Amino acid sequence: MEYKISDAEWKVMRVLWNQSGLTLKEIADQLKDTSWSYTTIRTLINRLLEKGAITADKTSVNAFKYFPAVLESECKESEVKSFLSRVFDGSAAMMMATLINGGGLSKKESEKLKKIIEEMDGDRE
């Protein structure tokens, strides 16, 4: 499933992936460094509910508790696929070439990438 999550919604999702079952007030407390209003955070939560990215436990009398409905890895995978499609015509190789040629990878990241490719090649043999 593909999730279109905005940059602001990602911040809310990160809070819930780190600690699920929070109330709106608790989420707002975690996001106080954003300087967003309580209303803005409530709007973001409602959008995420509509998208099916989070769920709400409405059994509590005092306040709903919110939970991620999708894994962080699923959202990241969806985001990468969307980015590749929009920017690099679906080509992971073109994206990697851009990162490598543009100096976007540190030596450590470059070594890690080489190791991943070697492991992939080993699995195909």
N, C-alpha and C positions, 0 to 999 in steps of 0.2 A: 504494500500500500504506500502511496506517496503522500507525504505531509508537507504542505507549504507553510512553513513557520517563519514568521518575521523575526528580525533581529531582536526586537523587544520581547517577543514571545519566547525566544530562546532563553532569555534571562530568567523568565518565570519557570520554564521547563528545567533549567539547571538547578534551581532551588528545589523543585519537587523530586528530581532525580537524586539529589543529595539527601533529602529527607522528605519522604512522602507522608501524607496524612496531616498536612498543615491546614490551618484555617486561613481565610483571606487576610486577617490581621497578622498572622505569623508570617505569611508570604510577604506582606508589605514591610514587616520589620526586617526581613532578610534583604529586601531591596531598597532600604532607606538611602543607600549611597547613590541611587539613580535620580533622586529628587522628584520621582513620579508621585502624583497624588494618589490617594486611596482609590478614587474613581477610575483613574487610568489603569491601575492594577486590576481592579474589578473588571474593566472592559477587556483587558488582555486575557484574563481567566475565562470570561464568557466566550471569547473567540476560540480559545483552546478547547473549551467544552464542545462548541459547535463543530470543530474540526475532528473531534474524537481523539485528540491527543492527551486529554486528561479526563478523569471522571470525578464525580462528587458523591460523597457519602452524605445523604440528606437526612439521616436518621437522628443526628444530634439535634437537640432542641436549641442549643445556643448558637451554633455556627456550623456551616458545612465544612467538611474536611475534603481536601483535594488530593488526588493521586494521579501519577502518570499512567496513562493507558498504553503507552508504547515505550519500548526500550530506547535508550539514548542511541545505541548503535543503529537501530532501525531509522531513526530520524537523520543521523549523520549519513547513512548510506543513501537515503532518499535525497538529501541535500547535495551530496557529491554527484549523484546521477543527474540531477537537475542542472547543476553547475556545468558539468561536462557537456551536456547536451546544448545548453545555451551559449557557452563561451568557446568550447573546443570541438563543436560538431560531434560530440560523443567520443572523442579520441583521448583516452588516458595517456597514450604515448605522446601526443602533442602537448598535453598539459605538463607532463614530466619534463619534456624537452624544454619547455618554456621556463619551468622552475630551475632546471639545471643551467641552462644558458644565461638566464637572467640573474644568476647568483642567489637564487631564493633558498638554496639548501646549504646548511652548515656542513662541515666535514663529517660530523657525527651523523647527521641525517642522511648524507650521501652514502656513508658506510652501511647504515641500517637499510637503506633502500637496496643497495647491492646485495646484501644478505637475503632480503625478502625475495628478490628476483632469482637468486641462486637456489633458494628453497623451492620456489615455484617450478623452476626448471627441473630440479631433482624429483619433484612429485610427478612430473609429466613423463619421466623416463620409464 
